[in-house]
Amino acid sequence: LEHQRPEPAPALRWADNVLGSLGGWSGLSLRLLLPVALLVAGLVTLYSWQQNRQIAELEEIDTLLLTDELPIDAYLDHGFQDWLKKRAAEQ
């Protein structure tokens, strides 16, 4: 009966060797899930920090535009932009 049992496929033997060296399924889950969880937490933190930084920069630009003496339409006028460049070149 022992001679009739088929040999496991090479892929299954390889997976069994990996799982066996890591302590079975429980060892694999802890050794795999902990670094993945830390990586995901780090990426979420980095994304949140970048979003907050970008929002702060936009708030600063809005504040500068709204507290400036010139109306916002003046910045959108291309003729005004040319006039500003000429004026800066003259000074």
C-alpha angles and dihedrals in degrees: 000000000000091000093053096056110106118239114248117258115265092245092055092048090051092050091047091052092051093048092045093053092049095052100264127285094321093054091047093051094050095043092047103036097048096058091040091051091049091048092050091047090050092049092049090050092048092048092049092049092050092049092050091048092050092048091051091052092050091048090053092051091048091049092051092049095047096046095045120106093234120081117246091245089065090064090052094051110097092202089057090051090053091048090052091051092050091048092049090049091051093053 
